[in-house]
Amino acid sequence: MTTSIRKATPSDEDAIVNLIHELFEPPGGVPAGFTEERAREGVRYALDNPSSDILLAVEDDTVVGMASVYKDYFSIRDGWRTWLQDLVVTSERRSSGIGSELLSAAADWARGHGCTHLDLASGLGRKDAHRFYERESMLKASYDFRLQLDQ
């Protein structure tokens, strides 16, 4: 089966939101305060912002994976960074090379936007994802900490 990678368009919103739900499956979980509307707002933001994109893996007109990328800040030490927020492949198509294709496309996107590096965070329980990132030559560069803010 041939997989192509393309930038998302507004007509892909439903498919993107459906993929996000796959991130909540164990060992993941639903983030505090998550709502469907917030997800849709996030999709629209990423598509409307010139410093972000959602890259889709598509097979036979079906979205089977995505990576959301954001050129987010200029570091004194490192230069421009791309943040890879969401990388997900449908459960039926995992371990078929699609994640590698999306990660490569995200790195190409970062280079094309003048970034020096690509960072991401991965939940502590996502051991399979950690093995994938290490296999793809990503380095464990830091710990990621979060302070959940009340709204």
N, CA, C and O atoms as a GROMACS GRO file, in nm:
protein
  604
    1MET      N    1   0.085  -0.118   0.000
    1MET     CA    2   0.000   0.000   0.000
    1MET      C    3   0.090   0.124   0.000
    1MET      O    4   0.187   0.131   0.075
    2THR      N    5   0.057   0.221  -0.084
    2THR     CA    6   0.137   0.343  -0.095
    2THR      C    7   0.086   0.450   0.000
    2THR      O    8  -0.034   0.479   0.005
    3THR      N    9   0.178   0.506   0.074
    3THR     CA   10   0.145   0.614   0.167
    3THR      C   11   0.203   0.743   0.113
    3THR      O   12   0.319   0.747   0.071
    4SER      N   13   0.123   0.848   0.114
    4SER     CA   14   0.173   0.980   0.077
    4SER      C   15   0.160   1.072   0.198
    4SER      O   16   0.071   1.054   0.282
    5ILE      N   17   0.250   1.170   0.204
    5ILE     CA   18   0.247   1.269   0.313
    5ILE      C   19   0.208   1.402   0.250
    5ILE      O   20   0.265   1.443   0.149
    6ARG      N   21   0.110   1.468   0.310
    6ARG     CA   22   0.068   1.600   0.261
    6ARG      C   23   0.028   1.687   0.378
    6ARG      O   24   0.003   1.639   0.488
    7LYS      N   25   0.022   1.818   0.350
    7LYS     CA   26  -0.028   1.911   0.451
    7LYS      C   27  -0.179   1.900   0.461
    7LYS      O   28  -0.249   1.880   0.361
    8ALA      N   29  -0.228   1.911   0.583
    8ALA     CA   30  -0.373   1.906   0.606
    8ALA      C   31  -0.440   2.033   0.554
    8ALA      O   32  -0.377   2.138   0.541
    9THR      N   33  -0.568   2.020   0.526
    9THR     CA   34  -0.653   2.133   0.487
    9THR      C   35  -0.772   2.135   0.582
    9THR      O   36  -0.794   2.038   0.655
   10PRO      N   37  -0.849   2.243   0.582
   10PRO     CA   38  -0.965   2.246   0.672
   10PRO      C   39  -1.061   2.128   0.655
   10PRO      O   40  -1.128   2.090   0.751
   11SER      N   41  -1.068   2.072   0.537
   11SER     CA   42  -1.160   1.959   0.517
   11SER      C   43  -1.113   1.832   0.590
   11SER      O   44  -1.189   1.735   0.598
   12ASP      N   45  -0.992   1.831   0.641
   12ASP     CA   46  -0.938   1.716   0.714
   12ASP      C   47  -0.967   1.720   0.864
   12ASP      O   48  -0.926   1.630   0.937
   13GLU      N   49  -1.036   1.823   0.910
   13GLU     CA   50  -1.053   1.844   1.054
   13GLU      C   51  -1.110   1.722   1.126
   13GLU      O   52  -1.058   1.683   1.231
   14ASP      N   53  -1.215   1.660   1.073
   14ASP     CA   54  -1.275   1.544   1.140
   14ASP      C   55  -1.176   1.430   1.152
   14ASP      O   56  -1.166   1.367   1.258
   15ALA      N   57  -1.102   1.402   1.046
   15ALA     CA   58  -1.005   1.292   1.048
   15ALA      C   59  -0.895   1.319   1.151
   15ALA      O   60  -0.850   1.228   1.220
   16ILE      N   61  -0.852   1.444   1.160
   16ILE     CA   62  -0.747   1.481   1.255
   16ILE      C   63  -0.796   1.462   1.399
   16ILE      O   64  -0.726   1.404   1.481
   17VAL      N   65  -0.915   1.510   1.428
   17VAL     CA   66  -0.970   1.497   1.563
   17VAL      C   67  -0.988   1.349   1.598
   17VAL      O   68  -0.962   1.309   1.712
   18ASN      N   69  -1.030   1.268   1.503
   18ASN     CA   70  -1.043   1.124   1.529
   18ASN      C   71  -0.908   1.061   1.562
   18ASN      O   72  -0.900   0.977   1.651
   19LEU      N   73  -0.803   1.102   1.491
   19LEU     CA   74  -0.669   1.051   1.521
   19LEU      C   75  -0.623   1.091   1.660
   19LEU      O   76  -0.561   1.011   1.731
   20ILE      N   77  -0.652   1.214   1.700
   20ILE     CA   78  -0.611   1.260   1.833
   20ILE      C   79  -0.667   1.169   1.941
   20ILE      O   80  -0.600   1.141   2.040
   21HIS      N   81  -0.789   1.122   1.921
   21HIS     CA   82  -0.850   1.032   2.019
   21HIS      C   83  -0.769   0.903   2.037
   21HIS      O   84  -0.772   0.842   2.144
   22GLU      N   85  -0.697   0.861   1.933
   22GLU     CA   86  -0.614   0.741   1.945
   22GLU      C   87  -0.499   0.761   2.044
   22GLU      O   88  -0.449   0.664   2.101
   23LEU      N   89  -0.457   0.886   2.064
   23LEU     CA   90  -0.351   0.913   2.162
   23LEU      C   91  -0.398   0.889   2.306
   23LEU      O   92  -0.316   0.876   2.396
   24PHE      N   93  -0.529   0.883   2.326
   24PHE     CA   94  -0.583   0.865   2.461
   24PHE      C   95  -0.589   0.718   2.502
   24PHE      O   96  -0.614   0.687   2.618
   25GLU      N   97  -0.567   0.628   2.406
   25GLU     CA   98  -0.570   0.485   2.438
   25GLU      C   99  -0.451   0.452   2.528
   25GLU      O  100  -0.347   0.518   2.518
   26PRO      N  101  -0.463   0.350   2.615
   26PRO     CA  102  -0.351   0.314   2.702
   26PRO      C  103  -0.225   0.288   2.619
   26PRO      O  104  -0.232   0.224   2.514
   27PRO      N  105  -0.112   0.336   2.666
   27PRO     CA  106  -0.084   0.391   2.798
   27PRO      C  107  -0.112   0.540   2.811
   27PRO      O  108  -0.076   0.600   2.912
   28GLY      N  109  -0.175   0.601   2.712
   28GLY     CA  110  -0.207   0.743   2.717
   28GLY      C  111  -0.328   0.768   2.806
   28GLY      O  112  -0.370   0.680   2.880
   29GLY      N  113  -0.382   0.887   2.797
   29GLY     CA  114  -0.499   0.924   2.874
   29GLY      C  115  -0.552   1.055   2.823
   29GLY      O  116  -0.482   1.128   2.751
   30VAL      N  117  -0.673   1.087   2.859
   30VAL     CA  118  -0.734   1.212   2.816
   30VAL      C  119  -0.674   1.326   2.898
   30VAL      O  120  -0.677   1.322   3.021
   31PRO      N  121  -0.620   1.429   2.831
   31PRO     CA  122  -0.561   1.541   2.906
   31PRO      C  123  -0.667   1.616   2.987
   31PRO      O  124  -0.784   1.620   2.950
   32ALA      N  125  -0.623   1.675   3.096
   32ALA     CA  126  -0.713   1.754   3.180
   32ALA      C  127  -0.776   1.865   3.095
   32ALA      O  128  -0.706   1.936   3.022
   33GLY      N  129  -0.905   1.879   3.104
   33GLY     CA  130  -0.975   1.987   3.034
   33GLY      C  131  -0.997   1.964   2.886
   33GLY      O  132  -1.045   2.054   2.817
   34PHE      N  133  -0.963   1.845   2.834
   34PHE     CA  134  -0.982   1.820   2.691
   34PHE      C  135  -1.129   1.826   2.655
   34PHE      O  136  -1.214   1.770   2.725
   35THR      N  137  -1.158   1.893   2.546
   35THR     CA  138  -1.292   1.892   2.487
   35THR      C  139  -1.276   1.879   2.336
   35THR      O  140  -1.172   1.914   2.280
   36GLU      N  141  -1.378   1.830   2.273
   36GLU     CA  142  -1.380   1.820   2.127
   36GLU      C  143  -1.364   1.958   2.064
   36GLU      O  144  -1.293   1.973   1.964
   37GLU      N  145  -1.428   2.057   2.121
   37GLU     CA  146  -1.417   2.193   2.065
   37GLU      C  147  -1.275   2.247   2.077
   37GLU      O  148  -1.227   2.313   1.985
   38ARG      N  149  -1.208   2.220   2.189
   38ARG     CA  150  -1.070   2.265   2.202
   38ARG      C  151  -0.982   2.197   2.097
   38ARG      O  152  -0.893   2.260   2.041
   39ALA      N  153  -1.007   2.070   2.071
   39ALA     CA  154  -0.931   1.998   1.968
   39ALA      C  155  -0.953   2.063   1.832
   39ALA      O  156  -0.858   2.085   1.757
   40ARG      N  157  -1.077   2.093   1.800
   40ARG     CA  158  -1.107   2.155   1.670
   40ARG      C  159  -1.046   2.295   1.661
   40ARG      O  160  -0.998   2.335   1.555
   41GLU      N  161  -1.047   2.368   1.770
   41GLU     CA  162  -0.985   2.500   1.775
   41GLU      C  163  -0.834   2.487   1.750
   41GLU      O  164  -0.774   2.569   1.680
   42GLY      N  165  -0.772   2.384   1.808
   42GLY     CA  166  -0.631   2.360   1.788
   42GLY      C  167  -0.597   2.325   1.644
   42GLY      O  168  -0.496   2.370   1.590
   43VAL      N  169  -0.682   2.245   1.581
   43VAL     CA  170  -0.662   2.212   1.440
   43VAL      C  171  -0.668   2.339   1.356
   43VAL      O  172  -0.582   2.363   1.271
   44ARG      N  173  -0.770   2.420   1.379
   44ARG     CA  174  -0.785   2.545   1.301
   44ARG      C  175  -0.666   2.638   1.323
   44ARG      O  176  -0.617   2.700   1.228
   45TYR      N  177  -0.618   2.647   1.448
   45TYR     CA  178  -0.502   2.731   1.477
   45TYR      C  179  -0.381   2.683   1.397
   45TYR      O  180  -0.313   2.762   1.332
   46ALA      N  181  -0.355   2.553   1.404
   46ALA     CA  182  -0.237   2.499   1.335
   46ALA      C  183  -0.246   2.521   1.184
   46ALA      O  184  -0.144   2.548   1.120
   47LEU      N  185  -0.365   2.511   1.129
   47LEU     CA  186  -0.380   2.528   0.984
   47LEU      C  187  -0.374   2.674   0.942
   47LEU      O  188  -0.331   2.705   0.831
   48ASP      N  189  -0.417   2.764   1.028
   48ASP     CA  190  -0.421   2.907   0.995
   48ASP      C  191  -0.290   2.980   1.024
   48ASP      O  192  -0.267   3.089   0.971
   49ASN      N  193  -0.205   2.921   1.107
   49ASN     CA  194  -0.083   2.987   1.152
   49ASN      C  195   0.031   2.958   1.053
   49ASN      O  196   0.055   2.841   1.022
   50PRO      N  197   0.101   3.060   1.004
   50PRO     CA  198   0.210   3.034   0.909
   50PRO      C  199   0.330   2.963   0.972
   50PRO      O  200   0.418   2.916   0.900
   51SER      N  201   0.335   2.954   1.105
   51SER     CA  202   0.445   2.887   1.173
   51SER      C  203   0.409   2.747   1.221
   51SER      O  204   0.475   2.693   1.310
   52SER      N  205   0.304   2.689   1.164
   52SER     CA  206   0.266   2.553   1.202
   52SER      C  207   0.196   2.484   1.086
   52SER      O  208   0.149   2.547   0.992
   53ASP      N  209   0.192   2.352   1.095
   53ASP     CA  210   0.122   2.270   0.997
   53ASP      C  211   0.083   2.139   1.062
   53ASP      O  212   0.136   2.102   1.167
   54ILE      N  213  -0.009   2.071   1.000
   54ILE     CA  214  -0.041   1.934   1.036
   54ILE      C  215  -0.010   1.851   0.912
   54ILE      O  216  -0.070   1.872   0.806
   55LEU      N  217   0.082   1.759   0.926
   55LEU     CA  218   0.122   1.672   0.816
   55LEU      C  219   0.044   1.542   0.827
   55LEU      O  220   0.038   1.482   0.934
   56LEU      N  221  -0.014   1.500   0.716
   56LEU     CA  222  -0.098   1.380   0.717
   56LEU      C  223  -0.035   1.269   0.634
   56LEU      O  224   0.021   1.293   0.528
   57ALA      N  225  -0.046   1.147   0.685
   57ALA     CA  226  -0.014   1.028   0.608
   57ALA      C  227  -0.146   0.976   0.551
   57ALA      O  228  -0.242   0.954   0.626
   58VAL      N  229  -0.150   0.957   0.421
   58VAL     CA  230  -0.274   0.920   0.353
   58VAL      C  231  -0.252   0.796   0.267
   58VAL      O  232  -0.152   0.785   0.196
   59GLU      N  233  -0.345   0.702   0.276
   59GLU     CA  234  -0.346   0.582   0.193
   59GLU      C  235  -0.484   0.569   0.130
   59GLU      O  236  -0.584   0.563   0.202
   60ASP      N  237  -0.490   0.565   0.000
   60ASP     CA  238  -0.619   0.551  -0.071
   60ASP      C  239  -0.723   0.651  -0.020
   60ASP      O  240  -0.836   0.614   0.008
   61ASP      N  241  -0.684   0.776  -0.010
   61ASP     CA  242  -0.773   0.884   0.036
   61ASP      C  243  -0.816   0.872   0.181
   61ASP      O  244  -0.908   0.942   0.224
   62THR      N  245  -0.753   0.784   0.259
   62THR     CA  246  -0.784   0.768   0.400
   62THR      C  247  -0.666   0.818   0.483
   62THR      O  248  -0.552   0.778   0.459
   63VAL      N  249  -0.694   0.904   0.579
   63VAL     CA  250  -0.589   0.955   0.669
   63VAL      C  251  -0.556   0.845   0.769
   63VAL      O  252  -0.643   0.797   0.841
   64VAL      N  253  -0.427   0.806   0.772
   64VAL     CA  254  -0.385   0.697   0.860
   64VAL      C  255  -0.281   0.743   0.962
   64VAL      O  256  -0.237   0.663   1.045
   65GLY      N  257  -0.241   0.870   0.957
   65GLY     CA  258  -0.145   0.921   1.054
   65GLY      C  259  -0.130   1.070   1.041
   65GLY      O  260  -0.170   1.131   0.941
   66MET      N  261  -0.071   1.130   1.144
   66MET     CA  262  -0.051   1.275   1.143
   66MET      C  263   0.066   1.314   1.232
   66MET      O  264   0.103   1.242   1.325
   67ALA      N  265   0.121   1.430   1.201
   67ALA     CA  266   0.223   1.494   1.285
   67ALA      C  267   0.192   1.643   1.283
   67ALA      O  268   0.185   1.704   1.176
   68SER      N  269   0.175   1.703   1.401
   68SER     CA  270   0.155   1.848   1.408
   68SER      C  271   0.286   1.913   1.446
   68SER      O  272   0.350   1.874   1.544
   69VAL      N  273   0.328   2.012   1.367
   69VAL     CA  274   0.458   2.076   1.383
   69VAL      C  275   0.442   2.226   1.400
   69VAL      O  276   0.357   2.289   1.336
   70TYR      N  277   0.526   2.284   1.489
   70TYR     CA  278   0.518   2.426   1.522
   70TYR      C  279   0.658   2.484   1.531
   70TYR      O  280   0.741   2.434   1.607
   71LYS      N  281   0.685   2.587   1.455
   71LYS     CA  282   0.809   2.664   1.472
   71LYS      C  283   0.778   2.758   1.587
   71LYS      O  284   0.703   2.854   1.570
   72ASP      N  285   0.836   2.730   1.705
   72ASP     CA  286   0.781   2.799   1.822
   72ASP      C  287   0.869   2.900   1.891
   72ASP      O  288   0.814   2.994   1.949
   73TYR      N  289   1.000   2.890   1.890
   73TYR     CA  290   1.078   2.997   1.952
   73TYR      C  291   1.223   2.990   1.908
   73TYR      O  292   1.271   2.888   1.859
   74PHE      N  293   1.291   3.102   1.927
   74PHE     CA  294   1.433   3.114   1.897
   74PHE      C  295   1.511   3.108   2.027
   74PHE      O  296   1.494   3.194   2.113
   75SER      N  297   1.594   3.007   2.041
   75SER     CA  298   1.673   2.987   2.162
   75SER      C  299   1.810   3.053   2.147
   75SER      O  300   1.872   3.045   2.041
   76ILE      N  301   1.856   3.116   2.252
   76ILE     CA  302   1.990   3.175   2.251
   76ILE      C  303   2.095   3.068   2.220
   76ILE      O  304   2.189   3.093   2.145
   77ARG      N  305   2.078   2.951   2.278
   77ARG     CA  306   2.178   2.844   2.260
   77ARG      C  307   2.161   2.767   2.130
   77ARG      O  308   2.261   2.729   2.068
   78ASP      N  309   2.038   2.745   2.088
   78ASP     CA  310   2.015   2.648   1.980
   78ASP      C  311   1.956   2.703   1.851
   78ASP      O  312   1.954   2.632   1.751
   79GLY      N  313   1.908   2.826   1.850
   79GLY     CA  314   1.841   2.878   1.731
   79GLY      C  315   1.693   2.839   1.729
   79GLY      O  316   1.636   2.806   1.833
   80TRP      N  317   1.633   2.844   1.611
   80TRP     CA  318   1.490   2.815   1.598
   80TRP      C  319   1.462   2.667   1.623
   80TRP      O  320   1.537   2.580   1.580
   81ARG      N  321   1.352   2.642   1.693
   81ARG     CA  322   1.310   2.506   1.725
   81ARG      C  323   1.176   2.476   1.658
   81ARG      O  324   1.089   2.563   1.648
   82THR      N  325   1.162   2.352   1.612
   82THR     CA  326   1.031   2.298   1.575
   82THR      C  327   0.988   2.206   1.687
   82THR      O  328   1.064   2.120   1.731
   83TRP      N  329   0.865   2.224   1.732
   83TRP     CA  330   0.805   2.137   1.833
   83TRP      C  331   0.710   2.042   1.761
   83TRP      O  332   0.619   2.085   1.692
   84LEU      N  333   0.733   1.914   1.778
   84LEU     CA  334   0.644   1.811   1.724
   84LEU      C  335   0.547   1.774   1.835
   84LEU      O  336   0.584   1.702   1.928
   85GLN      N  337   0.425   1.821   1.824
   85GLN     CA  338   0.329   1.804   1.933
   85GLN      C  339   0.259   1.669   1.928
   85GLN      O  340   0.256   1.597   2.029
   86ASP      N  341   0.203   1.635   1.816
   86ASP     CA  342   0.124   1.512   1.805
   86ASP      C  343   0.178   1.428   1.690
   86ASP      O  344   0.180   1.474   1.576
   87LEU      N  345   0.220   1.308   1.720
   87LEU     CA  346   0.258   1.211   1.617
   87LEU      C  347   0.178   1.086   1.646
   87LEU      O  348   0.197   1.022   1.750
   88VAL      N  349   0.090   1.051   1.556
   88VAL     CA  350   0.004   0.934   1.579
   88VAL      C  351  -0.025   0.866   1.446
   88VAL      O  352  -0.044   0.931   1.343
   89VAL      N  353  -0.029   0.734   1.452
   89VAL     CA  354  -0.067   0.651   1.338
   89VAL      C  355  -0.182   0.563   1.386
   89VAL      O  356  -0.181   0.516   1.499
   90THR      N  357  -0.279   0.541   1.300
   90THR     CA  358  -0.393   0.457   1.340
   90THR      C  359  -0.342   0.321   1.389
   90THR      O  360  -0.240   0.270   1.341
   91SER      N  361  -0.412   0.265   1.485
   91SER     CA  362  -0.367   0.140   1.546
   91SER      C  363  -0.350   0.029   1.441
   91SER      O  364  -0.261  -0.055   1.455
   92GLU      N  365  -0.433   0.029   1.337
   92GLU     CA  366  -0.425  -0.075   1.235
   92GLU      C  367  -0.300  -0.062   1.148
   92GLU      O  368  -0.258  -0.160   1.087
   93ARG      N  369  -0.240   0.055   1.142
   93ARG     CA  370  -0.126   0.079   1.051
   93ARG      C  371   0.005   0.104   1.124
   93ARG      O  372   0.105   0.137   1.061
   94ARG      N  373   0.007   0.090   1.257
   94ARG     CA  374   0.132   0.107   1.331
   94ARG      C  375   0.231  -0.002   1.293
   94ARG      O  376   0.192  -0.111   1.251
   95SER      N  377   0.358   0.028   1.309
   95SER     CA  378   0.469  -0.064   1.279
   95SER      C  379   0.475  -0.100   1.131
   95SER      O  380   0.519  -0.209   1.095
   96SER      N  381   0.431  -0.008   1.046
   96SER     CA  382   0.437  -0.031   0.902
   96SER      C  383   0.524   0.073   0.831
   96SER      O  384   0.528   0.079   0.708
   97GLY      N  385   0.595   0.157   0.909
   97GLY     CA  386   0.683   0.257   0.850
   97GLY      C  387   0.622   0.396   0.838
   97GLY      O  388   0.691   0.490   0.801
   98ILE      N  389   0.495   0.408   0.868
   98ILE     CA  390   0.428   0.538   0.853
   98ILE      C  391   0.480   0.639   0.954
   98ILE      O  392   0.500   0.755   0.920
   99GLY      N  393   0.504   0.596   1.077
   99GLY     CA  394   0.559   0.686   1.178
   99GLY      C  395   0.694   0.741   1.134
   99GLY      O  396   0.722   0.859   1.153
  100SER      N  397   0.778   0.655   1.077
  100SER     CA  398   0.908   0.699   1.026
  100SER      C  399   0.892   0.802   0.915
  100SER      O  400   0.965   0.901   0.911
  101GLU      N  401   0.798   0.777   0.826
  101GLU     CA  402   0.773   0.872   0.717
  101GLU      C  403   0.726   1.007   0.772
  101GLU      O  404   0.770   1.112   0.725
  102LEU      N  405   0.638   1.004   0.870
  102LEU     CA  406   0.590   1.129   0.929
  102LEU      C  407   0.700   1.203   1.004
  102LEU      O  408   0.710   1.325   0.994
  103LEU      N  409   0.783   1.130   1.078
  103LEU     CA  410   0.893   1.193   1.150
  103LEU      C  411   0.992   1.256   1.051
  103LEU      O  412   1.042   1.366   1.075
  104SER      N  413   1.020   1.186   0.943
  104SER     CA  414   1.109   1.240   0.840
  104SER      C  415   1.048   1.365   0.776
  104SER      O  416   1.118   1.463   0.751
  105ALA      N  417   0.919   1.361   0.749
  105ALA     CA  418   0.850   1.478   0.691
  105ALA      C  419   0.852   1.595   0.788
  105ALA      O  420   0.865   1.710   0.747
  106ALA      N  421   0.838   1.566   0.918
  106ALA     CA  422   0.844   1.672   1.019
  106ALA      C  423   0.983   1.734   1.022
  106ALA      O  424   0.996   1.856   1.033
  107ALA      N  425   1.087   1.652   1.013
  107ALA     CA  426   1.224   1.704   1.011
  107ALA      C  427   1.248   1.788   0.886
  107ALA      O  428   1.312   1.893   0.893
  108ASP      N  429   1.196   1.743   0.771
  108ASP     CA  430   1.208   1.822   0.648
  108ASP      C  431   1.135   1.955   0.662
  108ASP      O  432   1.184   2.059   0.617
  109TRP      N  433   1.017   1.952   0.724
  109TRP     CA  434   0.939   2.075   0.746
  109TRP      C  435   1.022   2.171   0.833
  109TRP      O  436   1.030   2.290   0.804
  110ALA      N  437   1.082   2.117   0.938
  110ALA     CA  438   1.163   2.200   1.029
  110ALA      C  439   1.280   2.264   0.955
  110ALA      O  440   1.306   2.384   0.969
  111ARG      N  441   1.350   2.185   0.876
  111ARG     CA  442   1.462   2.240   0.798
  111ARG      C  443   1.412   2.349   0.704
  111ARG      O  444   1.474   2.455   0.691
  112GLY      N  445   1.300   2.323   0.639
  112GLY     CA  446   1.243   2.419   0.545
  112GLY      C  447   1.199   2.549   0.611
  112GLY      O  448   1.184   2.651   0.544
  113HIS      N  449   1.177   2.545   0.742
  113HIS     CA  450   1.138   2.665   0.818
  113HIS      C  451   1.255   2.724   0.895
  113HIS      O  452   1.235   2.804   0.987
  114GLY      N  453   1.376   2.684   0.858
  114GLY     CA  454   1.495   2.744   0.917
  114GLY      C  455   1.526   2.701   1.058
  114GLY      O  456   1.597   2.771   1.130
  115CYS      N  457   1.474   2.587   1.100
  115CYS     CA  458   1.497   2.540   1.237
  115CYS      C  459   1.624   2.456   1.246
  115CYS      O  460   1.663   2.389   1.150
  116THR      N  461   1.687   2.461   1.362
  116THR     CA  462   1.810   2.385   1.386
  116THR      C  463   1.784   2.250   1.452
  116THR      O  464   1.870   2.163   1.451
  117HIS      N  465   1.665   2.234   1.509
  117HIS     CA  466   1.635   2.109   1.578
  117HIS      C  467   1.484   2.090   1.591
  117HIS      O  468   1.405   2.183   1.576
  118LEU      N  469   1.448   1.965   1.619
  118LEU     CA  470   1.308   1.926   1.639
  118LEU      C  471   1.300   1.858   1.774
  118LEU      O  472   1.376   1.764   1.802
  119ASP      N  473   1.209   1.904   1.858
  119ASP     CA  474   1.189   1.846   1.991
  119ASP      C  475   1.047   1.792   2.004
  119ASP      O  476   0.956   1.834   1.932
  120LEU      N  477   1.030   1.699   2.095
  120LEU     CA  478   0.898   1.648   2.130
  120LEU      C  479   0.902   1.597   2.272
  120LEU      O  480   1.009   1.578   2.329
  121ALA      N  481   0.786   1.576   2.328
  121ALA     CA  482   0.774   1.512   2.459
  121ALA      C  483   0.693   1.385   2.440
  121ALA      O  484   0.605   1.378   2.355
  122SER      N  485   0.725   1.285   2.519
  122SER     CA  486   0.654   1.158   2.511
  122SER      C  487   0.623   1.112   2.653
  122SER      O  488   0.710   1.111   2.739
  123GLY      N  489   0.498   1.075   2.676
  123GLY     CA  490   0.455   1.034   2.808
  123GLY      C  491   0.542   0.922   2.865
  123GLY      O  492   0.589   0.836   2.790
  124LEU      N  493   0.562   0.923   2.995
  124LEU     CA  494   0.651   0.827   3.061
  124LEU      C  495   0.614   0.681   3.033
  124LEU      O  496   0.702   0.595   3.025
  125GLY      N  497   0.486   0.653   3.018
  125GLY     CA  498   0.442   0.516   2.998
  125GLY      C  499   0.448   0.468   2.854
  125GLY      O  500   0.418   0.352   2.827
  126ARG      N  501   0.484   0.553   2.763
  126ARG     CA  502   0.483   0.518   2.620
  126ARG      C  503   0.614   0.452   2.578
  126ARG      O  504   0.688   0.507   2.496
  127LYS      N  505   0.642   0.336   2.633
  127LYS     CA  506   0.768   0.266   2.608
  127LYS      C  507   0.787   0.232   2.460
  127LYS      O  508   0.898   0.243   2.408
  128ASP      N  509   0.681   0.190   2.392
  128ASP     CA  510   0.692   0.159   2.250
  128ASP      C  511   0.731   0.283   2.171
  128ASP      O  512   0.814   0.276   2.080
  129ALA      N  513   0.672   0.396   2.204
  129ALA     CA  514   0.706   0.521   2.136
  129ALA      C  515   0.850   0.559   2.164
  129ALA      O  516   0.920   0.606   2.074
  130HIS      N  517   0.896   0.539   2.286
  130HIS     CA  518   1.035   0.573   2.320
  130HIS      C  519   1.132   0.489   2.237
  130HIS      O  520   1.232   0.541   2.188
  131ARG      N  521   1.103   0.360   2.223
  131ARG     CA  522   1.188   0.274   2.140
  131ARG      C  523   1.187   0.321   1.996
  131ARG      O  524   1.291   0.322   1.929
  132PHE      N  525   1.071   0.361   1.946
  132PHE     CA  526   1.060   0.413   1.810
  132PHE      C  527   1.148   0.536   1.792
  132PHE      O  528   1.225   0.543   1.697
  133TYR      N  529   1.137   0.634   1.882
  133TYR     CA  530   1.216   0.757   1.869
  133TYR      C  531   1.366   0.728   1.875
  133TYR      O  532   1.443   0.785   1.798
  134GLU      N  533   1.406   0.640   1.963
  134GLU     CA  534   1.548   0.605   1.971
  134GLU      C  535   1.594   0.533   1.844
  134GLU      O  536   1.705   0.558   1.796
  135ARG      N  537   1.511   0.446   1.790
  135ARG     CA  538   1.542   0.377   1.665
  135ARG      C  539   1.556   0.477   1.550
  135ARG      O  540   1.631   0.455   1.455
  136GLU      N  541   1.482   0.588   1.560
  136GLU     CA  542   1.486   0.692   1.456
  136GLU      C  543   1.597   0.795   1.482
  136GLU      O  544   1.596   0.903   1.424
  137SER      N  545   1.692   0.762   1.570
  137SER     CA  546   1.810   0.843   1.601
  137SER      C  547   1.780   0.970   1.680
  137SER      O  548   1.860   1.063   1.679
  138MET      N  549   1.667   0.974   1.748
  138MET     CA  550   1.639   1.086   1.837
  138MET      C  551   1.711   1.062   1.969
  138MET      O  552   1.724   0.948   2.014
  139LEU      N  553   1.755   1.168   2.031
  139LEU     CA  554   1.828   1.160   2.157
  139LEU      C  555   1.739   1.199   2.274
  139LEU      O  556   1.654   1.287   2.262
  140LYS      N  557   1.759   1.133   2.386
  140LYS     CA  558   1.695   1.177   2.510
  140LYS      C  559   1.773   1.300   2.555
  140LYS      O  560   1.884   1.288   2.605
  141ALA      N  561   1.713   1.418   2.536
  141ALA     CA  562   1.786   1.542   2.561
  141ALA      C  563   1.751   1.608   2.693
  141ALA      O  564   1.829   1.688   2.744
  142SER      N  565   1.636   1.576   2.749
  142SER     CA  566   1.595   1.643   2.871
  142SER      C  567   1.474   1.572   2.932
  142SER      O  568   1.416   1.481   2.872
  143TYR      N  569   1.440   1.615   3.051
  143TYR     CA  570   1.312   1.577   3.110
  143TYR      C  571   1.213   1.685   3.074
  143TYR      O  572   1.250   1.801   3.053
  144ASP      N  573   1.088   1.649   3.066
  144ASP     CA  574   0.981   1.743   3.033
  144ASP      C  575   0.894   1.756   3.157
  144ASP      O  576   0.843   1.656   3.208
  145PHE      N  577   0.876   1.876   3.206
  145PHE     CA  578   0.794   1.898   3.325
  145PHE      C  579   0.674   1.982   3.290
  145PHE      O  580   0.679   2.061   3.195
  146ARG      N  581   0.565   1.966   3.365
  146ARG     CA  582   0.443   2.039   3.336
  146ARG      C  583   0.382   2.091   3.465
  146ARG      O  584   0.381   2.023   3.567
  147LEU      N  585   0.333   2.212   3.458
  147LEU     CA  586   0.252   2.270   3.564
  147LEU      C  587   0.115   2.292   3.504
  147LEU      O  588   0.098   2.379   3.419
  148GLN      N  589   0.016   2.214   3.548
  148GLN     CA  590  -0.120   2.228   3.495
  148GLN      C  591  -0.182   2.354   3.556
  148GLN      O  592  -0.188   2.367   3.678
  149LEU      N  593  -0.228   2.446   3.473
  149LEU     CA  594  -0.284   2.572   3.520
  149LEU      C  595  -0.436   2.564   3.525
  149LEU      O  596  -0.500   2.516   3.432
  150ASP      N  597  -0.493   2.612   3.633
  150ASP     CA  598  -0.638   2.622   3.642
  150ASP      C  599  -0.685   2.733   3.551
  150ASP      O  600  -0.619   2.836   3.538
  151GLN      N  601  -0.798   2.713   3.489
  151GLN     CA  602  -0.852   2.816   3.397
  151GLN      C  603  -0.957   2.897   3.464
  151GLN      O  604  -1.014   2.987   3.403
   0.00000   0.00000   0.00000
